[in-house]
Amino acid sequence: MTSVKVKLSTINDVKEFVNAVTLCDFDVDLVSGRYAIDAKSIMGIFSLDLSQPVDVVIHTDECGGFLESIKQFIAD
């Protein structure tokens, strides 16, 4: 399992992020506070507070390609 923080500032950011996640054959969750949602659910993502970075929990250790595809959203 791998975890990174991402910042999704615009609707297009969310759309691009979901498109990247849907190409994965492993589970990816977004965690904000006590809420955890499936990162493939665009409606679920919009239910989170996106004004702050959220945690992405990737349920595999083989995620290098996925991390590369979302690198523009990874918060420092």
C-alpha positions, 0 to 999 in steps of 0.5 A: 500500500502506498499513500500520497497527498494530492490537490484537486483544485478544479473540475478539470483536475478531478476529471483528469484524476478520475480518468487516470484512476479508471485505467488502474486494475487496483483499488485507489481511495481518497481519504479526507478526515474520517471519510474514505471514498473510491477514487473512481467515483467522480461524485464521491470525490465532489463530496469531499472538501477539496479546498485542502489536499487529500490523501490518496491510498493506493492498494498495491506496491506496483504503482509507479506508472500510476504515480507518474500519471498523477504527478501534476496533482501531487502536493509537495 
